[in-house]
Amino acid sequence: MTTTLHRGTEPSRPVWSWVRSAPGTHIWLLIIAVTSLVIQLSTRELERFLLHRNSSNIHELTKHPVQSLFTSAFWIENPSSFLLYLVLFEVVHANVERWLGTLRWLCTVVVGHVVATLISQEYVLWSIQNQHLPKRLAHAMSHVVDIGVSYGLAAAAGILVYRLPYPWRWLYLVGVVGFFGIPLATGGTFTDLGHVTALAIGFACWPLTRGVPKGASGRKAVAANDRAGHSG
């Protein structure tokens, strides 16, 4: 009998194999872990400076548009929430990356993050210019802390719907739309608008799923083809 292991898999090291199967997700997590540690160890003044300097609010988008869009994706405001994001990254991002491949996953996440950020901040700007916000809040909203990974996460959650078989797809769809949509429909903030926008971007990225098996990642599909060429 001939036994062939798929190149790159390490049955004796399942954790390392899992990390290697979704490199983008875990590099992102590592950076967030470092920035969260920096925030945790910083003084209150330094923490405030770092969060505002790396925000993608109106002020920073006007002064440093590309930099603020990029750096805002690597910080979370509350380091104690890192463990929650760790779980969400493994459940959502890692599964999407393993399924679609790093490039398609990254395309979905980047587009979702950028478009959701711009639309949500455009809404803030519109509210200020049309005096829908009290004057005392206008300056604060222009400099509001707008960082985090939730927009990219919402986009990944959106495209993940296309991996699920029926009828689970419909249940997941209702759940994820309700989770992000209800806060916006009940008087949510610009952040809720960003989440719904990113989710919609994820749905709109369905062409990226063409040619990708619903139940397996591209790597698993290759492994299946490799096994088909060997007899046991």
C-alpha positions in Angstrom: 0.0 0.0 0.0 1.3 3.5 -0.9 0.5 6.3 1.5 0.9 9.8 0.2 0.7 12.9 2.4 -0.3 16.2 0.8 2.8 18.5 0.6 2.8 21.0 3.4 0.6 19.1 5.8 2.1 17.9 9.1 -0.2 15.5 10.9 2.2 15.5 14.0 2.0 19.3 14.2 -1.7 20.2 13.7 -1.5 23.7 15.2 1.4 24.7 13.0 -0.4 23.2 10.0 -3.5 25.2 10.8 -1.5 28.4 11.1 0.3 27.7 7.8 -3.0 27.1 6.0 -4.1 30.7 6.7 -1.0 32.8 6.8 -2.6 36.1 6.2 -5.0 35.7 9.1 -2.3 34.8 11.6 0.1 37.5 10.5 -2.7 40.0 11.0 -3.5 38.5 14.4 0.2 38.7 15.4 0.3 42.4 14.5 -2.9 43.1 16.4 -1.4 41.2 19.4 1.7 43.5 19.3 -0.3 46.7 19.0 -2.7 45.6 21.8 0.3 44.9 24.0 1.7 48.4 23.2 -1.7 50.0 24.2 -1.8 47.9 27.4 1.6 49.1 28.5 1.2 52.7 27.4 0.4 55.6 29.6 -3.1 57.2 29.2 -1.6 60.1 27.1 0.4 57.8 24.8 -2.6 55.5 24.4 -4.8 58.4 23.4 -2.1 59.7 20.9 -1.7 56.2 19.3 -5.4 55.5 19.0 -6.1 58.9 17.4 -3.0 58.9 15.2 -4.0 55.5 13.7 -7.7 56.3 13.4 -9.4 56.6 10.0 -11.5 59.6 11.1 -12.2 62.7 9.0 -9.2 64.5 10.4 -6.7 61.7 9.7 -8.2 60.8 6.4 -7.8 64.4 5.3 -4.2 64.6 6.4 -2.9 61.0 5.8 -5.6 59.2 3.8 -3.6 56.1 2.7 -1.7 55.7 6.0 -4.8 56.0 8.1 -6.8 53.5 6.0 -3.9 51.0 6.4 -2.9 51.4 10.0 -6.4 51.6 11.4 -6.8 47.9 10.5 -4.2 46.8 13.0 -5.4 48.3 16.2 -8.2 47.6 18.6 -9.3 50.2 21.2 -9.7 47.8 24.1 -6.8 45.2 24.4 -9.0 43.1 26.6 -11.1 42.2 23.6 -8.2 40.6 21.8 -9.2 37.1 22.9 -12.7 37.6 21.4 -11.1 38.7 18.1 -8.8 35.7 18.2 -11.8 33.4 18.2 -13.6 35.4 15.5 -10.5 35.4 13.3 -10.1 31.7 13.6 -13.8 31.0 13.0 -14.3 33.5 10.1 -11.1 34.8 8.6 -9.1 31.6 8.8 -11.9 29.6 7.2 -12.5 32.1 4.4 -8.7 32.2 3.7 -8.3 28.5 3.6 -11.4 28.2 1.4 -10.7 31.0 -1.1 -6.9 31.3 -0.8 -5.0 34.2 0.6 -5.3 36.6 -2.4 -9.1 36.4 -2.8 -9.6 36.6 1.0 -7.3 39.6 1.2 -9.1 41.3 -1.7 -12.5 40.9 0.1 -11.2 42.1 3.4 -9.3 45.1 2.0 -12.2 46.3 -0.2 -14.7 45.8 2.7 -12.5 47.7 5.1 -11.7 50.6 2.8 -15.2 51.1 1.4 -16.9 50.8 4.7 -14.5 53.3 6.3 -15.0 55.8 3.6 -18.8 55.5 3.5 -19.1 55.7 7.3 -16.9 58.7 7.5 -18.6 60.4 4.6 -21.8 60.0 6.6 -20.2 61.7 9.6 -19.0 64.5 7.3 -22.4 64.9 5.8 -24.0 65.1 9.3 -21.6 67.8 10.3 -22.0 69.9 7.2 -25.8 69.7 7.3 -25.8 70.5 11.0 -27.4 67.2 12.0 -24.9 67.1 14.9 -24.7 69.7 17.7 -21.8 72.1 17.2 -20.2 70.8 20.4 -20.0 67.3 18.8 -18.8 68.3 15.4 -15.1 68.6 16.4 -15.2 65.5 18.5 -16.7 63.4 15.6 -14.1 64.7 13.2 -11.4 63.4 15.6 -13.3 60.3 16.8 -11.4 57.1 17.4 -12.2 54.9 14.4 -9.9 51.9 14.4 -10.3 48.2 14.5 -10.7 45.1 12.5 -14.5 44.8 12.5 -15.1 46.1 9.0 -12.8 43.5 7.5 -14.4 40.9 9.7 -17.9 41.8 8.5 -16.8 41.5 4.9 -15.3 38.1 5.5 -18.5 37.1 7.3 -20.5 38.2 4.2 -18.6 36.1 1.7 -18.6 33.1 4.0 -22.3 32.7 3.2 -21.4 31.2 -0.2 -19.5 28.3 1.4 -22.4 27.0 3.4 -24.8 24.4 1.8 -28.6 24.8 1.9 -30.6 25.1 4.1 -27.8 26.3 6.5 -26.9 29.1 4.1 -30.3 30.7 4.7 -30.1 30.4 8.5 -26.6 31.9 8.5 -27.7 34.7 6.1 -30.6 35.6 8.4 -28.4 35.5 11.4 -25.6 37.6 10.1 -27.9 40.2 8.5 -29.8 40.5 11.8 -26.6 40.8 13.8 -25.3 43.7 11.8 -28.5 45.1 10.5 -30.7 45.5 13.6 -28.3 47.9 15.4 -28.3 50.2 12.3 -32.1 49.9 11.8 -32.7 50.9 15.4 -30.8 54.1 15.3 -27.2 52.9 15.1 -24.0 54.9 14.7 -21.6 55.5 11.8 -19.8 52.3 12.9 -23.0 50.3 12.4 -23.3 51.8 9.0 -19.8 50.7 8.3 -20.5 47.1 9.4 -23.6 46.8 7.1 -21.6 48.3 4.2 -18.7 45.8 4.8 -21.2 43.0 5.0 -22.7 44.0 1.7 -19.3 44.2 0.1 -18.7 40.6 1.3 -22.0 39.5 -0.4 -21.0 41.4 -3.6 -17.7 39.5 -3.7 -19.4 36.3 -4.7 -17.6 36.3 -8.1 -14.4 35.5 -6.2 -15.9 32.2 -5.1 -16.3 30.9 -8.7 -14.4 27.7 -9.2 -13.7 27.2 -5.5 -15.3 24.1 -3.9 -17.9 25.0 -1.3 -16.8 22.4 1.2 -13.0 22.6 0.9 -10.2 25.0 0.4 -8.1 25.1 -2.7 -5.4 23.3 -0.9 -7.7 20.4 0.0 -8.9 20.2 -3.6 -5.3 19.9 -4.7 -4.7 17.2 -2.1 -7.7 15.2 -3.4 -6.3 15.4 -6.9 -2.9 14.2 -5.6 -4.5 11.2 -3.9 -6.5 10.3 -7.0 -3.2 9.7 -8.8 -2.0 7.0 -6.3 -3.4 3.6 -5.8 -3.6 1.9 -2.4 
